[in-house]
Amino acid sequence: SFCTLLEMACPEKVRVVRSAEKRHKIIVRHLPWNLTEEKFYQVVKEHVGEDALDRVSWRHYERGKLTRMKLVPSFAILVFEDEESIKRIHEQFDGRSLTDSKGYNSKVTVEYAPNPHAPGPAEPDKRCGTIEDD
């Protein structure tokens, strides 16, 4: 196969794929378009546990929208500190069908994020406060 040929041609450039046991970043897709961020985190607390969000080191929620042409669902990205929380949120949400206030059904999926890295704290601008030096 092509992958085997690539490994034989240049073995130093073959990527090492991290195993699923080491991943901590997940994406919850196909949430109802009008679900607010606060309501989503409240539902996570109810179904996964009150301390579930305490074990999240980074999170991002993007609310969907309903246009005349199409329905764009909401999604959430969560980075957990432990694997037990990932298993619990997967058991509670993956495959569950949710209906929004307009009657649209959406089947929620929980999956590992394609990019396992989470953004860190922003670095301060090195030029900040140097206008006086010009």
Backbone as numpy.savetxt, mean C-alpha at the origin, in Angstrom:
# Nx Ny Nz CAx CAy CAz Cx Cy Cz
15.34 -21.19 -21.14 14.51 -20.00 -21.14 15.38 -18.76 -21.14
14.76 -17.60 -21.33 15.49 -16.35 -21.41 16.18 -16.02 -20.09
15.49 -16.28 -18.95 16.07 -15.98 -17.64 17.32 -16.80 -17.39
17.32 -18.05 -17.80 18.49 -18.90 -17.62 19.65 -18.39 -18.47
19.35 -17.98 -19.69 20.40 -17.42 -20.54 20.96 -16.14 -19.96
20.11 -15.33 -19.39 20.56 -14.09 -18.77 21.46 -14.38 -17.57
21.10 -15.37 -16.77 21.92 -15.73 -15.61 23.28 -16.24 -16.05
23.34 -17.01 -17.13 24.62 -17.53 -17.59 25.47 -16.43 -18.21
24.84 -15.47 -18.88 25.59 -14.42 -19.56 26.21 -13.43 -18.59
25.47 -13.00 -17.60 26.00 -12.01 -16.65 25.42 -12.29 -15.26
25.99 -13.24 -14.53 25.43 -13.62 -13.23 25.52 -12.51 -12.18
26.43 -11.55 -12.36 26.55 -10.48 -11.37 25.41 -9.48 -11.44
24.65 -9.48 -12.55 23.56 -8.52 -12.72 22.19 -9.11 -12.43
22.13 -10.35 -12.01 20.84 -10.98 -11.72 20.33 -10.45 -10.39
19.10 -9.96 -10.40 18.51 -9.42 -9.18 18.16 -10.52 -8.21
18.31 -10.22 -6.93 17.87 -11.14 -5.90 16.47 -10.68 -5.48
15.48 -11.54 -5.68 14.10 -11.21 -5.34 13.87 -11.55 -3.88
13.37 -10.57 -3.16 13.10 -10.81 -1.74 11.92 -11.74 -1.59
12.00 -12.60 -0.60 10.91 -13.54 -0.36 9.73 -12.82 0.27
8.55 -13.41 0.15 7.33 -12.79 0.65 7.35 -12.68 2.17
8.13 -13.51 2.86 8.16 -13.45 4.32 8.78 -12.15 4.83
9.61 -11.50 4.00 10.30 -10.30 4.45 9.58 -9.02 4.03
8.53 -9.14 3.28 7.81 -7.96 2.82 6.86 -7.46 3.90
6.77 -6.14 4.01 5.89 -5.55 5.01 4.98 -4.47 4.41
5.12 -4.17 3.14 4.32 -3.13 2.50 3.22 -3.79 1.68
1.97 -3.40 1.95 0.84 -3.97 1.23 -0.01 -2.86 0.61
-0.78 -3.26 -0.40 -1.72 -2.35 -1.04 -3.11 -2.96 -0.90
-4.04 -2.15 -0.42 -5.45 -2.55 -0.33 -6.14 -1.83 -1.49
-6.51 -2.59 -2.51 -7.07 -2.01 -3.74 -8.58 -2.24 -3.83
-9.18 -1.50 -4.74 -10.60 -1.63 -5.10 -11.52 -1.32 -3.92
-11.16 -0.31 -3.15 -12.04 0.17 -2.09 -13.11 1.05 -2.73
-14.27 1.21 -2.10 -15.30 2.09 -2.67 -14.76 3.50 -2.91
-15.18 4.10 -3.99 -14.63 5.40 -4.41 -14.91 6.51 -3.40
-16.02 6.42 -2.66 -16.37 7.50 -1.74 -16.02 7.19 -0.28
-15.23 6.16 -0.06 -14.79 5.82 1.30 -13.73 6.81 1.73
-13.95 7.49 2.85 -12.98 8.46 3.34 -11.83 7.76 4.05
-10.74 8.49 4.20 -9.56 7.94 4.88 -9.87 7.59 6.33
-10.58 8.46 7.02 -10.92 8.23 8.42 -11.80 6.99 8.58
-12.77 6.84 7.68 -13.66 5.68 7.75 -12.90 4.38 7.46
-11.96 4.42 6.50 -11.17 3.23 6.20 -10.35 2.80 7.42
-9.68 3.74 8.07 -8.86 3.39 9.23 -9.73 2.94 10.40
-10.93 3.47 10.50 -11.86 3.02 11.54 -12.28 1.57 11.28
-12.54 1.23 10.03 -12.92 -0.15 9.68 -11.74 -1.10 9.93
-10.52 -0.66 9.63 -9.34 -1.48 9.90 -9.22 -1.75 11.39
-9.44 -0.73 12.21 -9.37 -0.91 13.67 -10.43 -1.90 14.15
-11.64 -1.81 13.60 -12.72 -2.70 14.02 -12.44 -4.15 13.67
-11.93 -4.40 12.47 -11.77 -5.78 12.00 -10.42 -6.40 12.32
-9.38 -5.60 12.40 -8.04 -6.14 12.63 -7.63 -6.01 14.09
-8.07 -4.94 14.74 -7.73 -4.73 16.14 -7.48 -3.25 16.40
-7.72 -2.84 17.63 -7.55 -1.43 17.99 -6.11 -0.97 17.84
-5.16 -1.87 18.06 -3.75 -1.48 17.99 -3.15 -1.73 16.61
-3.96 -2.00 15.60 -3.45 -2.31 14.26 -2.69 -1.14 13.66
-3.21 0.05 13.81 -2.55 1.21 13.22 -1.32 1.64 14.01
-1.17 1.15 15.23 0.04 1.44 15.99 1.24 0.70 15.41
0.98 -0.40 14.71 2.05 -1.19 14.11 2.31 -0.80 12.65
1.72 0.30 12.20 1.95 0.80 10.84 3.02 1.88 10.91
4.12 1.66 10.17 5.20 2.65 10.20 5.01 3.74 9.14
4.25 3.45 8.08 3.98 4.44 7.04 2.67 4.08 6.37
1.89 5.08 5.99 0.61 4.82 5.33 0.25 5.96 4.37
-0.51 5.58 3.34 -0.97 6.55 2.36 -2.34 6.09 1.87
-3.27 7.02 1.78 -4.61 6.71 1.30 -4.94 7.63 0.15
-5.42 7.07 -0.93 -5.82 7.85 -2.10 -7.29 7.60 -2.35
-8.09 8.66 -2.20 -9.52 8.53 -2.39 -9.86 8.50 -3.87
-10.80 7.64 -4.24 -11.21 7.51 -5.63 -12.16 8.62 -6.04
-12.63 8.52 -7.28 -13.58 9.52 -7.77 -14.50 8.87 -8.79
-15.64 9.50 -8.94 -16.65 9.05 -9.89 -16.80 10.13 -10.94
-16.46 9.81 -12.18 -16.62 10.76 -13.27 -17.75 10.26 -14.17
-18.05 11.05 -15.19 -19.10 10.63 -16.12 -18.68 9.40 -16.91
-17.39 9.25 -17.14 -16.89 8.18 -18.00 -16.54 6.90 -17.24
-16.00 7.04 -16.03 -15.56 5.83 -15.33 -15.53 6.05 -13.82
-15.38 4.95 -13.14 -15.30 4.92 -11.68 -13.86 4.58 -11.30
-13.21 5.45 -10.53 -11.85 5.21 -10.09 -11.91 4.83 -8.61
-11.55 3.58 -8.25 -11.67 3.16 -6.85 -10.58 3.75 -5.97
-10.82 3.75 -4.68 -9.83 4.19 -3.70 -8.84 3.07 -3.45
-7.67 3.44 -2.90 -6.70 2.44 -2.48 -5.89 2.97 -1.31
-5.30 2.05 -0.57 -4.48 2.41 0.59 -3.18 1.61 0.54
-2.09 2.26 0.94 -0.79 1.61 1.04 -0.39 1.65 2.50
-0.06 0.49 3.06 0.30 0.39 4.47 1.62 -0.37 4.60
2.50 0.12 5.48 3.74 -0.57 5.79 3.66 -1.00 7.25
3.54 -2.30 7.47 3.42 -2.84 8.82 4.80 -3.22 9.36
4.92 -3.22 10.66 6.17 -3.60 11.31 6.25 -5.10 11.57
5.11 -5.80 11.53 5.13 -7.24 11.79 4.27 -7.96 10.75
4.52 -9.23 10.58 3.81 -10.02 9.58 2.43 -10.47 10.06
2.25 -10.56 11.35 0.95 -11.00 11.89 -0.16 -10.02 11.50
0.13 -8.74 11.52 -0.87 -7.74 11.12 -1.23 -7.87 9.64
-0.24 -8.18 8.82 -0.50 -8.37 7.39 -1.42 -9.57 7.17
-1.17 -10.64 7.89 -2.02 -11.83 7.77 -3.44 -11.54 8.21
-3.58 -10.78 9.30 -4.93 -10.48 9.80 -5.70 -9.58 8.84
-5.04 -8.57 8.30 -5.75 -7.66 7.38 -6.07 -8.40 6.08
-5.22 -9.32 5.66 -5.50 -10.12 4.47 -6.70 -11.02 4.69
-6.78 -11.66 5.85 -7.91 -12.54 6.15 -9.23 -11.78 6.22
-9.20 -10.56 6.75 -10.43 -9.79 6.94 -10.91 -9.09 5.68
-9.99 -8.66 4.80 -10.40 -7.80 3.69 -10.28 -8.43 2.31
-9.35 -9.34 2.07 -9.13 -9.86 0.73 -10.34 -10.66 0.25
-10.88 -10.24 -0.89 -12.03 -10.93 -1.48 -13.38 -10.45 -0.97
-13.40 -9.57 0.00 -14.67 -9.06 0.55 -15.31 -8.09 -0.44
-16.59 -8.21 -0.62 -17.33 -7.34 -1.52 -17.96 -6.21 -0.71
-17.67 -4.98 -1.10 -18.21 -3.80 -0.41 -19.10 -3.02 -1.37
-20.17 -2.47 -0.84 -21.11 -1.67 -1.62 -21.11 -0.25 -1.07
-20.97 0.72 -1.99 -20.97 2.12 -1.54 -22.39 2.67 -1.54
-22.53 3.95 -1.22 -23.84 4.57 -1.08 -24.60 4.67 -2.41
-23.91 4.64 -3.53 -24.56 4.71 -4.84 -24.95 3.33 -5.37
-24.58 2.27 -4.66 -24.94 0.92 -5.07 -23.89 0.20 -5.89
-22.70 0.78 -6.03 -21.63 0.12 -6.78 -20.93 -0.91 -5.89
-20.76 -2.12 -6.41 -20.04 -3.18 -5.70 -18.57 -3.14 -6.07
-17.71 -3.40 -5.10 -16.29 -3.51 -5.37 -15.72 -4.64 -4.53
-14.90 -5.47 -5.17 -14.28 -6.60 -4.49 -12.88 -6.18 -4.07
-12.64 -6.08 -2.78 -11.38 -5.59 -2.23 -10.29 -6.65 -2.41
-9.11 -6.21 -2.81 -7.95 -7.11 -2.88 -6.84 -6.55 -1.99
-6.15 -7.45 -1.32 -5.00 -7.10 -0.49 -3.81 -7.86 -1.06
-2.76 -7.13 -1.41 -1.60 -7.77 -2.02 -0.33 -7.06 -1.60
0.79 -7.75 -1.76 2.07 -7.12 -1.48 2.33 -6.04 -2.52
2.96 -4.97 -2.08 3.27 -3.87 -2.99 4.38 -4.29 -3.95
4.29 -3.87 -5.22 5.35 -4.22 -6.17 6.69 -3.61 -5.80
6.68 -2.43 -5.19 7.90 -1.80 -4.72 7.89 -1.86 -3.20
8.73 -2.69 -2.58 8.64 -2.89 -1.13 9.21 -1.76 -0.28
9.79 -0.74 -0.89 10.41 0.33 -0.12 9.39 1.40 0.25
9.53 1.93 1.45 8.67 3.02 1.91 9.50 4.29 1.98
8.91 5.42 1.68 9.69 6.65 1.74 10.07 6.98 3.17
11.26 7.51 3.31 11.74 7.91 4.63 11.46 9.38 4.87
11.99 9.91 5.96 11.77 11.34 6.23 12.47 12.20 5.18
11.87 13.33 4.86 12.42 14.23 3.86 13.67 14.91 4.40
14.68 15.01 3.53 15.91 15.68 3.93 15.70 17.19 3.84
16.25 17.94 4.80 16.11 19.40 4.73 16.92 19.95 3.56
16.45 21.04 3.00 17.13 21.67 1.88 18.42 22.30 2.37
19.54 21.96 1.72 20.85 22.47 2.14 21.03 23.94 1.82
20.23 24.45 0.91 20.33 25.87 0.55 19.46 26.77 1.42
18.72 26.18 2.31 17.82 26.96 3.15 18.63 27.90 4.06
18.32 29.18 4.04 18.99 30.15 4.89 20.30 30.66 4.32
20.59 30.41 3.05 21.86 30.86 2.47 21.71 32.06 1.54
20.54 32.67 1.49 20.34 33.82 0.59 21.17 35.01 1.03
21.47 35.09 2.32 22.27 36.20 2.82 23.73 36.09 2.36
24.18 34.88 2.02 25.57 34.69 1.60 25.83 35.12 0.17
24.78 35.33 -0.62 24.97 35.74 -2.04 25.44 37.15 -2.15
